[in-house]
């Protein structure tokens, strides 16, 4: 399975084409739009999310509510394009119009793609860089992930996410499945422990009032994954490697870990390896889950626990020092409309990126021309965990 997105932040639309979804999967566009709505929420979001009402239109690959097995095309309209039609339109403009155009950017923002992207693609107006490098593109990725979540649900695989940390204010590292699910989305910072939610809001407000931004840590959990998805035989077939690449490809994400993650470096092996146990009803399982459901680059049947680190957003309302690429003079960096904290929304994005990587790995592992074929093969693999 693969997908391709296109579109700029203030262009007319985002488009995504997904190839590889099995035939006969029931798809309701409202299920996808429900996930799109979640991405727009969260405390600390900027004014852009008050303008956009992200909904998906499916224009190919689905007929009468069921997938055909052919490429699925989805479109997300950018409502804000009405204010940017002249600036972001495809029609040619005169040199005079170009010189007088507002929103031209020549002062790159530290921590953003602006300067390096301008060098690489020879853009003197750095808007050509930021329009595509913007996190607006994650709306298309959430649409893909929402499609994958529908597939995973048909395979009895659950996936969900939460915020673990914002600006140094931390929740517990782990929760049991029942507590996790019972407290999803109970507040606008997406933290399980409601008692620290206000402290997180206060931290976000503090950053906003100072013209600054803050980052944090999110966690995604995948439950009921069949064993043996991924492989140890080649580096590029390891499931944790694929998930890690997907997570750090999200805008502003700078790190990823699994299970105990970097804390594993502080403990002896006897406290990190998960003992193997057996039950005649469920088969092999682990007595703990320090490794986050992954051994040797493969799923081991325990919940897959993915932790992602998001840096503070690089657009600041009290900008850092920069240099004008035309005059080479010192200036403050360009200010663009932005969020003071996007960690709650980023947890939704990360959940859907992981959903795609999990779905892709399953479709590579098993024959999947149609959903019935895939369901049977996964049922057989689950039975193998009992009979082996």
N, C-alpha and C positions, 0 to 999 in steps of 0.2 A: 504494500500500500504506500502511496505517496500523495503529496498535495503541492500545489503551487498557488501562492497568493500574488495579487497585484493591487495597485492603488496607492495614492498618496494621502497624507493626513487630511489635507483640505481639498482633495480632488473630489470628483463626483461620486465615487463609490469605491468600495473594496470588493474584490472578486476572488473567489477561491474555487479551484477545481480539485476534487478528491477522486483518486483512482484506486480501486481495489476493494471497495466495500462489497461484501457478498450480496447476491441477489436474494430477493424475498424477505428482506428485513423491513419490518413495518416502521415507517417514519412519520411522525407528526411534527409539523413545523413549530407548533407551540412548545414542544419539548425543547427544541433548540433555542427558541426565543426566551424561554425561562432562564436558560444558562447565560444568554447574552445580557439579560437584565441584571443578573448577579454581578457581572463584570463592571457594570457602570456604577455600582454602589460602593459603599465603604466610606468611613470618615476620613476627611483630608483631601477629597477629590476637588478638582478645579471646576471652573465655570463651563468648560467644554461639555461635561456630562449633563449639564442642564439644557444644552442645545440638542444633543443627539438623543434619539430614541431608537436604539439599535434593534432592528428586526431583520430577519433573514428571508430572502425570497429564493426558493429553489427553482432553478430554471432548466435543469436537465438531470437525468439519471434516476428520477423517481416518477412513477406513474400510479395514480390513484392510491397513493399512500404507501407504496412498496418500492424498494430499490430494484433496479433492473440488472445490476451487475456492471453497468456501463459508468463512465465518469459522471460524478455528481457535481454540478456547478451551483454555487450559492453566491448571492449578491447582498451586500450591506450598503445601503445608501447613506452618504454623508450629508445630513441636513444642512450643515454649516457651509456647504459649497456655494449656497446662494449668496453668501457674503464674500466669496473668494473667486467668483466666476472669471473676472477679468485677470486676476493674478495667476490663477491655476488652470485656466482653460487651455485647450489644445490648439486653438487658433493662433496663427502667427500674429505678432505685433511689430510696430515700427520701432526703430532705434530710439526715437524721441520718447515713445511710450515706455520703452524699457528703461531709459535713463530716469524718467519721472515716476517710475513705478514704486509704490509704497511696499513695505515689507521685504525689501531687498536686505540681505544679511551679509555683512562683511566682517563682523566681529564675532568670531567663534566662541562657543561656550566651553569652558574647561569640563572635561569628563564626558563630552558628547562626541558624536561622530563628525561634527561640523568641519573641523580643520583637516583632519586626515582624509575624510571623504572628499573634500574639495580638491585636495592634492591628487588623490587617486583618479578621480574622474574629470579633473580639469574644469571644475565649476567655480566661476568667480562670484556668483551669487550662491551663498551657502544654503539658501532655502531649498535648492535642488537636492541637497543632502538630507536636511532635517525632515523634509516632507515624507521621505521613505523610511528613514531611520526612526521615526517617531513610533512610540508605543501604540499609536492608533492601529497599527497593523495587527496587534494582538487580538483585536475584535474578530478578525478573520480566523485566527488560530483557535479562538474559543469556539467559533462555529464548527470548525473541524473536530475539536475535542468533544463537543456536544453530540455530534454525529457518532463519534466513537463510543461515547458513554451509552447511547442507545444500544449499540452492538454489545457492549460489555454486559449490560443488564440482561440481555437475552442469553448470556452465557453464565448468569448467576455470579458475576464479578462486580463488587461494589468499589467505588472510588470516591473519596471525599477529602476535604482539606480544612485547614485552620491556620490562624496566625499564632505563632509561638512567641514572637518578640517584636516590639516596636521601640526604637530609640533607647534600648537598654532595659526596658521594662519587660520582664520575662514571665511566661507561663510555665507550667510543668513540661518536661521534655516529652512525656508519653502519657496517654490516657488509654484505659481499656475501651474496647470497641463500643460497648453499650453506652458509656458516658460520652464518648466522642460523638456518636450519632445523635444522642438525645439533646445535645447542646449546640448543634450546628446552627450558625447564623442567628444566634440568640441576641447578638448585639452588632452594632455597625463597625466594630473593629475585628469581628470574626474570631474573637478569643474565647476559649472554653470557660475559663475562670472569670465569671462576670464581675468579680470583686476588683479586678485590676483594669477593667475596661475604661473606667473614667480616668485613671492615671494615664493610660495610653492616649485618650482624647486630649487631656491636658498637655501632654508632651507634644502632640501634633499641633495644638493651638499655639504653644510656645514657639515652635519652629516657624509657624506661619507668621506670627507677629514679628518675628525677627527677620523675616524675609529669607528664611532658610528652609531646609528640607531634611527629612530623616528616613532611614531605612529600617530593615528588620529581617526576621526569619519566618518562613512559612513551612508548613508540613503537609504532605500528601500521603494518604494511606490507601493501599489497594488490597482488598480482601477477597479470599476464595480463589486465588490464582492457582491454576493447575501446576504441578511440579514439572521441572525440566524445560521450561521455556527459556530460550537463550542457549548458549553453548560455551564450553571451556576450550574447544579445539582451535579457535582463532580469536584474536583480540577484537576483531570487528563484529563478532557475533555475541559478545557478552552483553547480557541484558542490562546490567548496571551501567556499562559504558554507553549504551544507547540512551538510556534515561538521562544520564549525566549530561550528554551532549545536548539533548533537548532542553533540559532545565537551564543550562548556562547560556543557551541561545536566546532566552527571554531577555528583553530589554532591561538593563540595570542589574541583572543577576550576576553575581561574582563568585558564587561558590555553591557546592552541592555535597551532601553526604547521605549515608544510608544507615538506618538504625541508630546506634550510639554515635556513629560518625567519628568526629575528631576526638571525642572523649575516649575512644578505644585505645588511643596512644598512652593514656594515663593508667591503664589497668593491665594486670597480668592476663595471659591467655585463658586461665581457668575461669575468669570472670567475664570473658567476652564470647568464647565459643558457646554455641547453643547445643546442649545435650540432645541426643536422638532418642526418642521414645516411640512405642508402638501401641496401638489400640486396634482391636479386631474390627471395629466399626468404621473408624476414620483412617486407619492405616498409620503410616509414619508421620510423626510431628516432632516439634522441638519443645523442650521444657522451658525455653525462654526465647526472646527474639532480639538479642543484642545486635545481630548482624542485619536486621531489617529485611528478612525474607529472601535473602540472596546469598548463595554460596557458589563459588567457582563460576561466576557469571551467569548463573541460572536461578530461576525461582525454585524455592524449596517447599512451597505450600503454605508457609507462614505469611502473615501480612507484610507486604512490601512497604517500607517506611522511607520516604524521601524527604529530605530537608533542603530547602533552598534559601540562599542568602541574597537579599536585595540591598544594593547600596542606596544611599539617598539620591533622589532624582537630581540630575545635574543642572537643570534650569532653576536659577535662584532669583528672587525678587530684589535681593541685595547682591548683585552679581560680583563675581570675582574678576581679577585683572585678566585682560586679554590684549590682543594686538589686532588692529585693523589690517586686513590682508592687502588692501590697496595702498594705504599710506604708510604702513609699518609703524604707526604711532601707537603708544599705549592707550588703551581704552578699557572701560568696563564691558564685560561680555553682553551680548544681546539678551534682552528679556523676552521670553515667549510665555504665553498663557500656559500654566502648568499646575500640577498638584503639589501640595506641601508634603503629602505622604500618600503613596499608592500601594502600601503593603497589603491592606485588606483586599483590594482589587487584584493585586498580583498573586495572592493565594488562589484566586479563581483561575487566573491565567495558567498558573503552574499546574493546577489540577487537570486542566484540559490538555496541556502539553503532555503530561504524563499519561493521560488517557489515550492520546494518539500513539505514543511509544509502546504502550502495553498492547493496544489493538494491533498495531503493525507487527509486533513480535509474535502475537498469536496467529496472525494470518500467514506469517512466514513459516511458522512451526507446523501448521496443520493445513490440509487441503480445504479450500474455502470458496468454491465456486458459488455455493448457496448456503444460507444460514443453517439449514437442516443438516447439511454435511458437516459443517463446523461444530454444531452442537453435539453431534454423535461422536466425533473424534475427541472432543474435550471430555465428554463423559467417559470414554474409554481410557483416557489418560488418568483421570481421577480414580478410576477403578484399579489401574495399575499401581497406584500408591498404596492400595490395600493388599493387592495380591502379590506384589514383588517379594 
